[in-house]
């Protein structure tokens, strides 16, 4: 699971987020790839 809620805490080992902000990483996709796609998508909307 990754979180697309934004805010602070990006370097924290643990954070509390609303379950509605969680995104399931598809099977076979590396976590770093999923996070990069999320960041690229957010940048594209700005």
Backbone as a chain_set.jsonl record, in Angstrom:
{"seq": "XXXXXXXXXXXXXXXXXXXXXXXXXXXXXXXXXXXXXXXXXXXXXX", "coords": {"N": [[0.835, -1.166, 0.0], [0.446, 2.242, -0.731], [0.421, 5.742, 0.023], [-1.441, 8.447, -1.091], [-1.916, 10.91, 0.013], [-0.432, 13.17, 0.535], [1.159, 15.946, 2.225], [3.143, 16.14, 5.257], [5.851, 14.077, 6.581], [7.172, 12.342, 4.948], [9.666, 11.127, 5.239], [9.389, 9.638, 7.463], [9.379, 6.659, 9.49], [6.999, 5.491, 10.164], [3.617, 6.405, 9.656], [0.372, 7.823, 10.268], [-2.467, 7.492, 8.376], [-5.523, 8.318, 6.66], [-7.658, 5.689, 5.747], [-8.956, 5.951, 3.325], [-7.157, 7.24, 1.735], [-5.308, 5.402, 0.891], [-3.548, 3.451, -1.524], [-3.572, 0.522, -3.345], [-0.8, -1.407, -4.267], [-0.258, -2.953, -7.311], [0.093, -6.533, -7.837], [3.302, -7.744, -8.632], [4.365, -5.291, -9.284], [7.005, -3.184, -8.472], [7.618, -1.501, -5.372], [9.012, 0.965, -5.426], [8.577, 1.763, -8.051], [5.797, 2.125, -8.106], [5.5, 4.263, -6.314], [6.936, 6.22, -7.68], [5.314, 6.553, -9.955], [3.046, 7.63, -8.756], [4.082, 10.076, -7.811], [4.825, 11.3, -10.241], [2.322, 11.556, -11.454], [1.041, 13.334, -9.713], [2.635, 15.581, -10.026], [2.1, 16.17, -12.685], [-0.486, 17.149, -12.548], [-0.233, 19.626, -11.463]], "CA": [[0.0, 0.0, 0.0], [1.091, 3.545, -0.692], [-0.527, 6.794, 0.369], [-1.41, 9.609, -1.961], [-2.563, 12.002, 0.729], [0.425, 14.35, 0.603], [1.466, 16.419, 3.56], [4.493, 15.895, 5.749], [6.116, 12.736, 7.088], [7.698, 11.506, 3.877], [10.847, 10.381, 5.666], [9.068, 8.927, 8.703], [9.28, 5.202, 9.385], [5.578, 5.169, 10.296], [2.693, 7.535, 9.668], [-1.046, 7.47, 10.342], [-3.204, 8.109, 7.281], [-6.898, 7.879, 6.469], [-7.718, 4.516, 4.859], [-9.434, 6.383, 2.008], [-6.016, 7.741, 0.977], [-4.38, 4.317, 0.561], [-3.622, 2.914, -2.884], [-2.958, -0.802, -3.382], [0.214, -1.61, -5.307], [-0.581, -4.2, -8.013], [1.05, -7.64, -7.775], [4.338, -7.703, -9.65], [4.925, -3.941, -9.425], [7.916, -2.815, -7.389], [7.142, -0.375, -4.583], [9.621, 2.216, -5.887], [7.907, 2.13, -9.305], [4.466, 2.626, -7.759], [5.654, 5.585, -5.707], [7.353, 7.138, -8.749], [4.137, 6.85, -10.777], [2.208, 8.528, -7.968], [4.716, 11.392, -7.806], [4.714, 11.86, -11.592], [0.926, 11.942, -11.67], [0.743, 14.539, -8.926], [3.347, 16.686, -10.665], [1.414, 16.487, -13.941], [-1.72, 17.888, -12.289], [0.067, 20.984, -10.97]], "C": [[0.889, 1.241, 0.0], [0.019, 4.576, -0.39], [-0.348, 7.982, -0.555], [-2.007, 10.835, -1.306], [-1.73, 13.268, 0.8], [0.704, 14.744, 2.037], [2.886, 16.093, 3.962], [4.636, 14.455, 6.226], [6.698, 11.802, 6.059], [8.909, 10.68, 4.257], [10.603, 9.61, 6.959], [9.018, 7.422, 8.474], [7.831, 4.752, 9.452], [4.765, 6.456, 10.296], [1.273, 7.003, 9.797], [-1.762, 8.224, 9.231], [-4.623, 7.565, 7.257], [-6.904, 6.731, 5.465], [-8.178, 4.89, 3.458], [-8.29, 6.88, 1.13], [-5.017, 6.674, 0.58], [-4.628, 3.793, -0.844], [-2.895, 1.576, -2.882], [-1.977, -0.89, -4.545], [-0.091, -2.947, -5.983], [0.506, -5.262, -7.836], [2.044, -7.517, -8.922], [4.947, -6.328, -9.865], [5.801, -3.646, -8.216], [7.386, -1.57, -6.679], [7.727, 0.943, -5.074], [9.009, 2.687, -7.201], [6.54, 2.733, -9.019], [4.539, 4.038, -7.182], [6.056, 6.612, -6.759], [6.171, 7.507, -9.636], [3.201, 7.814, -10.061], [2.777, 9.943, -7.994], [4.607, 12.059, -9.171], [3.296, 12.329, -11.876], [0.553, 13.201, -10.916], [1.418, 15.755, -9.538], [2.621, 17.123, -11.927], [0.145, 17.298, -13.713], [-1.463, 19.313, -11.822], [0.164, 21.998, -12.069]], "O": [[1.937, 1.278, 0.644], [-1.171, 4.296, -0.536], [0.767, 8.457, -0.77], [-2.546, 11.706, -1.988], [-2.262, 14.339, 1.094], [0.503, 13.952, 2.957], [3.733, 15.806, 3.116], [3.659, 13.707, 6.269], [6.72, 10.589, 6.267], [9.157, 9.635, 3.656], [11.526, 8.993, 7.492], [8.656, 6.965, 7.39], [7.471, 3.735, 8.858], [5.177, 7.467, 10.865], [1.011, 5.846, 9.466], [-1.675, 9.449, 9.149], [-4.891, 6.48, 7.773], [-6.224, 6.799, 4.442], [-7.825, 4.21, 2.495], [-8.432, 6.938, -0.091], [-3.981, 6.989, -0.006], [-5.769, 3.704, -1.296], [-1.739, 1.496, -2.468], [-2.292, -0.495, -5.667], [-0.175, -3.971, -5.305], [1.686, -4.938, -7.703], [1.661, -7.22, -10.053], [5.954, -6.208, -10.563], [5.382, -3.836, -7.074], [6.784, -0.696, -7.302], [7.013, 1.944, -5.134], [8.928, 3.891, -7.443], [6.164, 3.738, -9.622], [3.732, 4.901, -7.527], [5.575, 7.745, -6.738], [6.04, 8.666, -10.031], [2.63, 8.71, -10.683], [2.032, 10.906, -8.178], [4.327, 13.255, -9.254], [3.097, 13.387, -12.473], [-0.178, 14.045, -11.436], [0.838, 16.84, -9.566], [2.535, 18.318, -12.211], [-0.264, 18.058, -14.591], [-2.386, 20.127, -11.789], [0.409, 23.175, -11.803]]}, "num_chains": 1, "name": "protein.A"}
